[in-house]
Amino acid sequence: MKYLIVGLGNIGSEYQDTRHNIGFTLLDAFAKASNVFFTEKRYGAVCECKIKNKTMILLKPSTFMNLSGNAVRYWMKEEKIPIENVLILVDDLALPFGVLRLKSKGSDAGHNGLKNIQEILGTDQYPRLRFGIGNNYPKGQQINYVLGKWTLEENTALPSRIQIAIDIIQSFVLAGIQHTMNLYNNK
């Protein structure tokens, strides 16, 4: 069985290690832990890894955040992966820093990457792992905050939150979304 794990982010060194690129950061950590390496392919950087009898296609779209749907649709079709086996990793302003929330479906909550995926796929019925980045910014500074680097305090806490996200991804693939939500949400 195949799974498509998509980390949302923007390509380019100016976006590296920013809050908005947590999807890329999570996939980089997952790939490193799995000892696999990304290769530039159509619509993004891609690699494949296996756990037990499950194959995961890891995708970091090169389409920029707001056009992520094109990459998701292409790789779903290319690898013949059903929508319930797709997991989108995304930053979320509505959750406090480091809070992880797995959902089987839902609105885009104003996130342009999710909005584009929903438009391209024609549904909001796809799993996503929301990584809380908090909303500790002055009025009118949302873009600077989202595209900003982590604070020293956040950077210190990040490795343990990333490890939990990796555990959630593995559980999603091995045990399914319902079991994984019961296990990890609200913790």
C-alpha positions in Angstrom: 0.0 0.0 0.0 1.2 3.5 -0.9 1.0 6.8 0.9 1.8 10.3 -0.2 3.2 12.5 2.6 3.3 16.1 1.5 5.2 18.8 3.4 4.0 22.3 2.5 6.6 25.1 2.2 8.3 27.5 -0.2 11.5 26.7 -2.1 14.5 29.0 -1.8 17.0 29.7 1.0 15.2 32.8 2.2 12.3 30.5 3.3 14.4 27.8 4.9 13.8 27.4 8.7 10.8 29.7 8.7 7.5 28.9 10.4 5.7 28.6 7.1 8.1 25.9 6.0 7.5 23.5 8.9 6.1 21.0 6.3 9.5 20.9 4.6 11.3 20.8 7.9 9.2 17.8 9.0 9.8 15.9 5.8 13.6 16.6 5.9 13.7 15.2 9.4 11.6 12.2 8.4 13.8 11.5 5.4 17.0 11.8 7.5 15.6 9.4 10.1 14.7 7.0 7.3 18.1 7.4 5.6 16.6 8.5 2.3 17.4 11.5 0.1 15.3 13.8 -1.9 15.7 14.0 -5.7 14.3 16.9 -7.8 11.4 15.6 -10.0 8.3 17.0 -11.6 6.6 19.4 -9.2 9.0 18.9 -6.3 11.6 17.1 -4.4 10.6 13.5 -3.9 11.9 10.4 -2.1 10.5 7.0 -1.2 10.8 5.1 2.0 9.2 2.0 3.4 8.0 0.9 6.9 6.8 -2.7 7.2 4.9 -3.4 3.9 3.9 0.3 3.4 5.6 2.6 0.8 5.6 6.3 1.5 6.3 8.9 -1.2 7.6 12.0 0.5 7.0 15.2 -1.5 8.2 18.8 -1.0 6.3 20.7 -3.7 8.4 23.1 -5.8 5.3 25.0 -6.9 5.4 27.4 -3.9 2.9 27.2 -1.1 -0.1 28.8 -2.8 0.0 26.3 -5.8 0.6 23.1 -3.9 -2.5 21.4 -5.2 -0.9 20.9 -8.7 2.0 18.9 -7.1 -0.4 16.9 -4.9 -2.7 16.0 -7.7 0.2 15.0 -10.0 1.8 12.7 -7.5 -1.5 11.1 -6.4 -2.2 10.2 -10.1 1.4 9.2 -10.8 1.6 6.9 -7.9 -2.1 5.9 -7.9 -2.6 6.9 -4.3 -6.1 7.4 -3.0 -7.0 10.6 -1.2 -7.4 8.9 2.2 -3.7 7.8 1.9 -2.5 11.4 1.4 -1.2 13.4 4.5 -0.6 17.1 4.2 1.9 18.6 6.8 1.1 22.3 7.3 1.7 25.2 9.6 -1.2 26.5 11.6 -1.5 30.0 13.2 -4.6 29.0 15.2 -2.7 26.4 17.3 -0.1 27.4 20.0 3.5 26.7 19.1 4.3 23.0 18.9 0.7 21.7 19.2 0.1 18.9 16.7 -3.4 18.2 15.5 -4.2 15.4 13.0 -7.5 15.8 11.1 -9.2 13.6 8.5 -10.8 16.6 6.7 -11.7 20.2 7.3 -11.6 23.7 6.0 -8.5 25.4 4.8 -8.8 27.8 7.8 -7.4 30.6 5.6 -4.3 28.7 4.7 -3.5 29.4 1.0 -1.7 26.1 0.5 -4.7 24.1 1.8 -7.1 26.3 -0.1 -5.3 25.5 -3.4 -5.2 21.8 -2.6 -8.9 21.9 -1.9 -9.6 23.8 -5.2 -7.5 21.4 -7.3 -8.7 18.2 -5.7 -12.3 19.5 -5.5 -12.7 18.3 -1.8 -11.6 19.1 1.7 -11.8 15.4 2.6 -8.1 14.7 2.9 -6.0 14.1 6.0 -3.7 16.9 7.3 -1.3 17.2 10.2 -1.4 20.8 11.5 1.7 22.0 13.3 1.0 25.0 15.6 3.2 28.0 15.1 1.2 30.3 17.4 0.1 33.8 16.6 2.4 35.9 18.7 2.7 38.9 16.4 1.5 42.5 16.4 -1.5 43.5 14.3 -0.7 43.7 10.6 2.5 41.6 11.0 1.1 38.2 10.1 3.1 37.7 6.9 6.4 38.8 8.6 5.6 36.4 11.5 4.7 33.4 9.3 7.7 33.9 7.0 10.0 34.7 10.0 12.5 32.4 11.6 11.8 30.5 14.9 12.7 32.3 18.1 15.5 30.9 20.2 12.9 29.3 22.6 11.0 27.7 19.8 14.2 26.4 18.2 15.1 24.7 21.4 11.7 23.0 21.7 11.5 22.2 17.9 13.4 18.8 17.9 11.0 17.1 20.4 7.9 18.4 18.5 9.4 17.3 15.2 10.0 13.8 16.7 6.4 13.6 17.8 5.3 14.6 14.3 7.4 11.8 12.8 5.8 9.4 15.2 2.3 10.6 14.1 3.2 10.2 10.4 4.4 6.6 11.0 1.3 5.8 13.1 -0.9 7.3 10.3 0.6 4.9 7.8 0.8 1.8 10.1 -2.3 2.1 12.3 -4.6 4.5 10.4 -5.9 7.9 10.9 -8.6 7.2 13.6 -6.3 5.3 15.9 -3.6 8.0 15.4 -6.0 10.8 16.2 -7.1 9.1 19.3 -3.5 8.5 20.4 -2.0 11.9 19.7 -4.6 14.7 19.5 -5.1 16.7 22.6 -1.7 15.7 24.0 
